[in-house]
């Protein structure tokens, strides 16, 4: 929080003072490598802020290192789009860490439930390999009952208020439902934050504009989940989709 305050990032309280707002969430990935005694602290946040880069990274990195989704390797995924409102063009983006009980891959097609620009229907042999893996996961699903959480953030550069941000977060959960099946079970801890990067202003867009942004939030959330699955790397106990089904990725 000190570093955010030093950069002037936070809720303004007058006299050039800001109070940083830092909501947090973690995925439940204990027992998948590393030291289970390591818990996220303020130092983790400082390190993440210092390591942040303009170019997004994907796959089994950072918070997604130990992620598993429906028995396949999960990870970090991103997606973005634009929305035109009253002749102004705004961006909406999502970063998701996919660590779900449900599967993000359609067993009938071998592709992510949500569309991805690199995904293609895998060949018959690859689909059989996927089906074998998913059948094994289903037969042993009791082993994963307490190790699931899909978390993420949707952001826009449009000027929205707290109510508008709440609408984006709500519809982002629709994106979760498009991309993961089943979703929102009692063993999941799904959480989505929403934010605006617009400069502080008393001017916000109207409810029709918020609805357009929220619809886009649902779409990019689903796309970010597909991106995580297409970018993941295999772990000892969880093969990655693109390793199990190489033909799913367009060359």
C-alpha positions in Angstrom: 0.0 0.0 0.0 2.9 2.4 0.7 4.1 2.0 -2.9 0.7 2.7 -4.2 0.4 5.8 -2.1 3.8 7.0 -3.2 2.5 6.8 -6.8 -0.6 8.7 -5.9 -2.9 5.7 -6.5 -5.9 5.3 -4.3 -9.0 7.0 -3.0 -8.4 10.8 -2.8 -9.1 12.3 0.6 -8.0 15.9 0.0 -4.7 17.8 0.4 -3.1 15.5 -2.2 -3.6 12.5 0.1 -4.8 9.1 -1.2 -5.8 6.0 0.6 -4.9 2.9 -1.5 -7.6 0.4 -1.9 -6.3 -3.2 -2.1 -8.9 -6.0 -2.4 -7.2 -9.4 -2.3 -8.0 -13.0 -3.2 -5.9 -16.2 -3.5 -6.5 -19.5 -5.2 -6.6 -22.7 -3.2 -3.5 -24.5 -4.6 -1.9 -25.9 -1.4 -0.1 -29.2 -1.9 0.8 -28.5 -5.6 4.4 -27.7 -5.0 6.4 -25.0 -3.2 6.3 -24.3 0.5 2.7 -24.5 1.9 3.7 -22.2 4.7 4.1 -19.3 2.2 1.0 -17.1 2.5 0.4 -14.0 0.5 1.5 -10.9 2.5 2.0 -7.2 1.8 5.4 -8.0 0.5 3.9 -10.3 -2.2 1.9 -7.3 -3.3 4.9 -5.0 -3.4 6.9 -7.6 -5.4 4.0 -8.0 -7.8 3.7 -4.3 -8.3 7.4 -3.9 -9.0 7.4 -6.9 -11.4 4.3 -5.6 -13.4 4.9 -5.1 -17.1 2.8 -3.6 -19.9 3.0 -6.8 -21.9 0.7 -9.4 -20.4 1.9 -12.9 -19.5 -0.2 -16.0 -19.7 -0.3 -19.6 -18.6 1.2 -21.4 -15.6 2.9 -18.3 -14.1 2.5 -16.2 -11.0 -0.8 -16.9 -9.2 -1.6 -19.6 -11.8 1.6 -21.7 -11.2 -0.3 -24.3 -9.2 -3.7 -23.9 -10.8 -5.7 -26.9 -12.0 -9.1 -26.7 -13.8 -11.1 -29.9 -14.1 -8.0 -32.1 -13.9 -6.1 -30.1 -16.5 -3.4 -27.5 -15.9 -5.0 -24.1 -15.4 -3.3 -20.7 -15.1 -3.5 -17.1 -15.9 -5.4 -15.8 -19.0 -6.2 -12.4 -20.4 -8.5 -11.0 -23.0 -9.8 -7.5 -24.0 -12.2 -5.8 -26.3 -13.5 -2.3 -27.1 -17.0 -0.8 -26.6 -18.3 2.3 -28.4 -20.6 4.5 -26.3 -21.8 7.8 -27.6 -19.0 8.0 -30.2 -16.4 7.3 -27.5 -14.3 4.1 -27.6 -13.6 2.4 -24.3 -11.6 -0.7 -23.5 -12.7 -3.6 -21.3 -10.2 -6.3 -20.2 -10.0 -9.3 -17.9 -7.3 -11.2 -16.2 -8.4 -14.6 -14.8 -6.6 -17.2 -12.7 -8.4 -20.5 -13.5 -8.4 -23.1 -10.7 -11.8 -24.7 -10.9 -13.5 -27.9 -9.9 -15.4 -27.8 -13.2 -13.8 -28.2 -16.6 -13.1 -25.4 -18.9 -12.8 -27.8 -21.9 -15.8 -29.3 -23.7 -15.3 -33.1 -23.7 -17.3 -33.5 -26.9 -15.1 -31.2 -29.0 -11.8 -31.1 -27.1 -11.9 -27.3 -27.2 -12.3 -24.7 -24.5 -16.0 -23.9 -23.9 -15.2 -20.3 -24.7 -13.8 -19.4 -28.0 -10.1 -18.7 -28.5 -8.4 -17.5 -31.7 -5.9 -20.4 -31.6 -8.2 -23.2 -30.7 -9.2 -25.8 -33.3 -11.1 -29.0 -33.0 -8.4 -31.6 -32.2 -8.1 -34.9 -34.1 -9.8 -38.1 -33.1 -6.8 -39.5 -31.3 -6.3 -36.3 -29.2 -10.0 -36.2 -28.3 -9.7 -39.8 -27.1 -6.7 -38.9 -24.9 -8.7 -36.0 -23.5 -11.7 -38.2 -22.8 -9.6 -40.7 -21.0 -8.1 -38.0 -18.8 -11.5 -36.5 -18.0 -13.0 -39.9 -17.2 -10.1 -40.5 -14.8 -10.8 -37.1 -13.2 -14.5 -37.9 -12.8 -13.7 -41.2 -11.2 -11.5 -39.6 -8.7 -13.2 -36.2 -8.3 -13.5 -36.6 -4.5 -9.8 -35.9 -4.4 -10.3 -32.3 -5.6 -13.2 -31.2 -3.4 -11.5 -28.6 -1.4 -8.8 -27.2 -3.7 -10.7 -24.9 -6.1 -10.9 -21.1 -6.6 -11.2 -19.1 -9.8 -10.4 -15.4 -9.3 -9.8 -12.5 -11.5 -10.4 -8.8 -12.3 -12.3 -7.0 -15.1 -11.2 -3.4 -15.8 -12.3 -0.6 -18.1 -11.0 2.8 -18.9 -14.6 4.1 -19.0 -15.7 6.4 -16.2 -18.0 4.3 -14.0 -19.1 4.6 -10.4 -19.2 1.9 -7.7 -22.6 0.7 -8.8 -21.4 0.4 -12.4 -18.3 -1.6 -11.3 -20.6 -3.9 -9.4 -22.6 -4.5 -12.6 -19.4 -5.4 -14.4 -18.4 -7.9 -11.7 -21.8 -9.4 -11.7 -21.9 -10.1 -15.4 -18.3 -11.3 -15.3 -19.7 -14.2 -13.4 -21.9 -14.9 -16.4 -18.6 -15.2 -18.3 -17.4 -17.8 -15.7 -20.6 -19.8 -16.4 -19.9 -19.7 -20.2 -16.4 -21.0 -19.8 -16.5 -23.5 -17.0 -18.9 -26.3 -16.3 -20.1 -26.9 -13.6 -19.4 -23.5 -12.0 -20.2 -21.9 -8.6 -20.3 -25.1 -6.7 -20.0 -25.2 -2.9 -16.4 -26.3 -3.3 -15.5 -23.3 -5.5 -14.4 -19.9 -4.2 -15.1 -17.9 -7.4 -14.4 -14.2 -7.0 -14.2 -11.4 -9.6 -13.2 -7.8 -8.9 -14.1 -4.8 -11.2 -12.4 -1.5 -11.5 -12.1 1.6 -13.7 -8.8 3.2 -14.7 -10.4 6.5 -15.6 -9.2 9.6 -13.9 -11.4 10.7 -11.0 -14.4 12.5 -12.3 -17.9 13.4 -11.3 -19.0 12.4 -14.9 -20.0 8.8 -15.4 -21.6 7.0 -18.3 -25.3 6.2 -18.2 -26.9 2.9 -17.4 -27.1 1.9 -21.0 -23.4 2.4 -21.4 -22.8 0.4 -18.2 -24.9 -2.4 -19.6 -22.8 -2.5 -22.8 -19.6 -2.5 -20.7 -21.0 -5.3 -18.5 -21.9 -7.4 -21.5 -18.3 -7.0 -22.7 -17.0 -8.0 -19.3 -18.9 -11.3 -19.5 -17.3 -11.9 -23.0 -13.7 -11.1 -22.0 -14.0 -13.1 -18.8 -14.9 -16.2 -20.7 -12.2 -15.5 -23.3 -9.6 -15.0 -20.6 -10.4 -18.4 -19.2 -10.0 -20.0 -22.6 -6.7 -18.2 -22.9 -5.5 -19.6 -19.6 -6.3 -23.1 -20.7 -4.6 -22.7 -24.1 -1.5 -21.1 -22.5 -1.0 -23.5 -19.6 2.0 -25.8 -19.1 1.7 -29.4 -17.8 2.3 -30.2 -14.2 3.2 -33.6 -12.8 -0.4 -34.2 -11.7 -2.2 -32.2 -14.4 -1.5 -32.3 -18.1 -2.0 -29.1 -20.1 -4.7 -29.1 -22.8 -2.2 -28.3 -25.6 0.2 -31.1 -24.4 -2.6 -33.7 -24.1 -4.2 -32.5 -27.4 -1.5 -30.9 -29.5 -3.8 -30.6 -32.5 -6.1 -28.2 -30.6 -3.7 -25.4 -31.2 -3.6 -23.8 -34.7 -0.1 -23.8 -36.1 
